[in-house]
Amino acid sequence: MTKLIAIINVIAWAGFWAFGYIALTTDDLSDSQLVIAAVLAFAGLVTGVMAYMKLVRVTEASGYAKGSKQLDAATRNRTQEEWGK
């Protein structure tokens, strides 16, 4: 499943860059073609970010990558209560 998400990630980012480049640099597009290219670029961006975040979560959970150094909720709340004193 992780490989499938990685493949989706690569394809999504490739679509983002390709259609974004087309939308920004081509002068002879009609308005509808420009809108379609922009929508496809946005879809690639959203899909790429979501797939990337899923990959990050999977690799942290599996131990392949280091986990983020975020505090758990109890420690964060205790620290925030002590901060104002």
C-alpha positions as CSV (number, residue, x, y, z in Angstrom):
1,M,0.0,0.0,0.0
2,T,2.9,2.4,0.8
3,K,4.3,1.9,-2.7
4,L,0.9,2.7,-4.3
5,I,0.7,5.9,-2.2
6,A,4.3,6.8,-3.3
7,I,3.4,6.3,-6.9
8,I,0.3,8.5,-6.5
9,N,2.4,11.1,-4.9
10,V,4.9,11.2,-7.8
11,I,2.1,11.3,-10.4
12,A,0.3,14.0,-8.5
13,W,3.3,16.3,-8.2
14,A,4.2,15.7,-11.9
15,G,0.7,16.7,-12.8
16,F,0.9,19.8,-10.6
17,W,4.1,21.0,-12.2
18,A,3.2,20.1,-15.8
19,F,-0.3,21.7,-15.7
20,G,0.8,24.6,-13.6
21,Y,3.6,25.3,-16.1
22,I,1.1,25.1,-19.0
23,A,-1.4,27.4,-17.2
24,L,1.3,30.0,-16.4
25,T,3.4,30.2,-19.5
26,T,1.2,29.4,-22.5
27,D,-0.3,32.5,-24.2
28,D,-2.5,30.8,-26.8
29,L,-4.9,29.0,-24.5
30,S,-8.6,29.7,-24.6
31,D,-10.2,30.7,-21.3
32,S,-11.7,27.2,-20.8
33,Q,-8.4,25.5,-21.5
34,L,-6.7,27.8,-19.0
35,V,-9.3,27.0,-16.3
36,I,-8.9,23.3,-17.0
37,A,-5.1,23.5,-16.7
38,A,-5.4,25.5,-13.5
39,V,-7.9,23.0,-12.0
40,L,-5.8,20.0,-12.9
41,A,-2.7,21.8,-11.4
42,F,-4.7,22.4,-8.2
43,A,-5.9,18.8,-8.1
44,G,-2.3,17.7,-8.4
45,L,-1.2,20.0,-5.6
46,V,-3.9,18.8,-3.2
47,T,-3.4,15.1,-4.1
48,G,0.4,15.5,-3.8
49,V,0.2,17.1,-0.4
50,M,-2.3,14.6,1.0
51,A,-0.2,11.6,-0.3
52,Y,3.0,13.1,1.1
53,M,1.4,13.6,4.5
54,K,0.1,10.0,4.4
55,L,3.6,8.8,3.6
56,V,5.1,10.8,6.5
57,R,2.6,9.3,8.9
58,V,3.2,5.7,7.6
59,T,7.0,6.0,7.8
60,E,6.9,7.5,11.3
61,A,4.5,4.8,12.6
62,S,6.6,2.0,11.1
63,G,9.8,3.3,12.7
64,Y,11.5,3.9,9.3
65,A,11.7,7.6,9.9
66,K,12.2,9.5,13.1
67,G,9.0,10.7,14.7
68,S,8.3,14.4,15.0
69,K,9.2,15.9,18.3
70,Q,5.7,17.1,19.2
71,L,4.5,17.0,22.8
72,D,1.6,14.9,23.8
73,A,-1.6,16.7,24.8
74,A,-1.1,16.3,28.5
75,T,2.5,17.6,28.6
76,R,1.6,20.5,26.3
77,N,-1.4,21.6,28.5
78,R,0.7,21.3,31.7
79,T,3.5,23.4,30.2
80,Q,1.1,26.0,29.0
81,E,-0.5,26.3,32.4
82,E,2.9,26.7,34.1
83,W,4.1,29.2,31.5
84,G,2.0,32.1,32.8
85,K,3.0,31.7,36.4
